Amino acid sequence: MLKQRIQDDMKSAMKGGDKPRLGVIRLLMAAIKQREVDERIELDDAQILAVLDKMVKQRRDSINQYEQAGRPELAEQEAFEITVLQGYLPEALSEAEIAAMIREAIQATGAESVRDMGKVMGQLKPKMQGRADMGAVSALIKQLLGS
């Protein structure tokens, strides 16, 4: 299970004295625990992937903001956190794989315009969660459906 792997990595980071990595893993465990407490459930791997995906997206947004504000040291910290978090995500899909999956979903749903985008995203999200930047996927769908 993914949660067990994260806990094991946290223990090894503690033993190895890898404080930067340990800090990121603790943030991840706190986010998982927060969601478990809020929803009163034990998260499965798919739900943990959703938490990871959200954390990576937040950090990408922060990098953009820090770079615009002229704070490269903070942007570097966020980039480091992304690399640690991506270690728990499944292998990313290539652009060709993403495009093929989108075309397949458009055919399967019979989508013809941007108004049908929700159907396409609904079919793609479970397959792509944690494996692709859903913002980029959304933009590509709009492009293919002829915004």
Salt bridges, closest charged atoms under 4 A:
ASP9 OD2 - ARG21 NH2 3.76
GLU36 OE2 - LYS3 NZ 2.79
GLU39 OE2 - ARG35 NE 2.81
GLU42 OE2 - LYS3 NZ 3.17
ASP61 OD2 - LYS57 NZ 3.49
GLU73 OE2 - ARG71 NE 2.70
GLU81 OE1 - ARG59 NE 2.58
ASP116 OD1 - LYS119 NZ 3.75
